[in-house]
Amino acid sequence: MRLYARQSLMKYLNHQDIFLATATGMNFYKDLFGKPYAFRKYDQVFVPEFNEGGMENVGCVTYTEKLLYRDETITLAKKTEQMVVVLHELAHMWFGDLVTMKWWNDLWLNESFATYMSYLALSEIPELQIYSGSAWLSFLETKFKGITDDQLQSTHPVCNELTSTDQAESVFDGISYGKGASYIK
């Protein structure tokens, strides 16, 4: 298990919290799914100019550097956000990488499941109890983001018929993450 970031940002990388969330998350998911982490390594890389919160790849997750809070007060809400992203991407190692969707129509299930699992893990892992109170409050923000996105002209069904990967890019939104996660919950 390794963490990577640019040398100039290493002082902002709270490796203790990220390793704690990752290690306890691996145990939580192993117990919940009945299957241990299936890959040889788990690298986490903070990437410059990366627009997404995180992206799962087998054995290597990339994160936006925005999760390395620089020269600002690190609130419980910000730390919760960071832990949710770490646990979300980790959940994808079981549901997204080990088992994955056949086609983009089921993207919502992949992302909704990882979103729900990250909040569940954060609220139930004893070593992360500092976040348990804020976990479900943060989940409500995610849920309401989905409801807000659902009111826009760009709304779409949670599960919809997609015919191209270009169409798939348009459904990486609050509906596929937050609204879908609230259905799963």
N, C-alpha and C positions, 0 to 999 in steps of 0.2 A: 504494500500500500504506500503510494507516494503522492506528494503534492508538488506542483510546479507553478511558478509565477515568475514574472520578470524580476530580476534582482532588485530593481528600484522599488518594487512593491512588496518585497518579502516582509518588511516590518509591519505591514498591514494584514498579513496572512495569519489568522488566528488558528494555527495548526492544531492546538490542543482541542478546541471545540469541534473542528472539522473531523479530526481523527476519532474523537469520541462519538460523534453522530454517525460516522461511517461504520465504526466497529460495532457499536451497539445496534445500529440499524441492520447490519448484516445478520447479527444474531436474532433480532426480532423477526426479520423476514424469513430466515431459515426455519425458525420455530413455527411461524404462521403458515408458511407454504409447505413445510415438511421436506424441504430440499435445500441443502447448503449452497452457498455461492458457488457457481459452476466454473468460474474461469480462474486462470493462474495468477492474475495480477489485478490490481484496481488502482489506476492512476487517475488523479484529478488535476486538471490543468486550467489555470486562469488565463484567458486569452484576450489580447487587446482587440478592440474594435469588433467585438462579438455582440450581436444584437439580442440574442436570446438569453434567457436566464441560465440555461444549461442544455447540453445535448449529450444523450447517452450513446456511447459506442461500446462494443464489447470490450470490457476491461479498461476503458478509458473514457472519462467524462470531461467535457470541456464546459467551462463556466465563463460568464461575462466578468470582466474585472470590476464591474459596478458592485459586485458582491464583496469586494475588498474596500471597506469603508475607510476613506482617506480624509484625514484632517476634519473630522466631523464627530459629533457626539454619537456614540453607538448605543442606540436605544434598544430596549427589549424587543420592540417591533422589528427593528432592522436585523437583530440577531435571530429572531424567529424566522424572518424571511429567508435568511441565509441557510438555516437549518432545514426549512421546508424544501428549498431547492436541492440541497445535498441529499435529503431522504427521497425526494421525488425521482431524481436521476438514479439513485441506488435501486429504487423499486423497479425501474425499467430493466435492471439486470435480470430479473425474473420475468417480468411482464413487459415485453418490448424487445428484448434481445434473446432470451432463452425461448420464450414463446412470443410470437408476433402475429400481427394481422396478415391476412391474405392479400388485401388491397386497401387502399386509402379510405374506403367507405367506413372502415372501422377505426379510423384514427381516433375518434372521440373516445372509444373504449380504452385504447392504449393510454391516452393522456389523462382521461378522467380517472382511471384506475390508479395511475401513479400519483395523481394529485390527491385523491382520497387517502391512499396508503401513506403518503408523507405526513399528513395531519394525524392519522391514526397512530403511526409510529411515534411521532413527536409527543402525542398526548399519553402514550402508554409505556414508553421506555423509562424505567425508574431513574437512570442516570441523567435523563434530560428533563426531569420534573420541573426545572426552572421555567421551561417553556410550556408546560401543560396547560396552564391557565390561558395563555395567549394563543395557543394553537387553534382552538375552535373559534376564537374571535377572529383570528386571521383567516380561517376557513370561510367565515361569513363574508369577509371582504372579497374573497375569491368567488364565492357563490354570487354575490351581488354584481360583480364584474360581468359574470355570465348573463345575468338577468338584464343588465344594462346593455350589453352587446346584442341581446335578443330583441331589443327595442329599436335597433338601428335599421336603416334600409338594407344593410348587408346581412341581415339575419338569415339563418338557415336552420334546418332541422339538426338536432344533435347527431343523428345518424342519417347521412344522406348519400345519394348515389353520385359517385365521382367517376369521371371518365378519363381524367388525365392527371398527371402529377402537378401541372399548373393549377388545376382546380383545388388540389389538396392543399396547396400553400395558403389558400384563402380561408381555410377552416382551422388554422392554428390560432384560436382566439378564445375569449372568455366562455363562449358557448361550449366548445369542445373540452375545455379544462374545467371551469368552475361550475357551469350548469350541469354538465355530465357528472362531475364528482358529487354534486348534491343529489342526483338521482341514485348514484351508487350508495351513498350514505344512507 
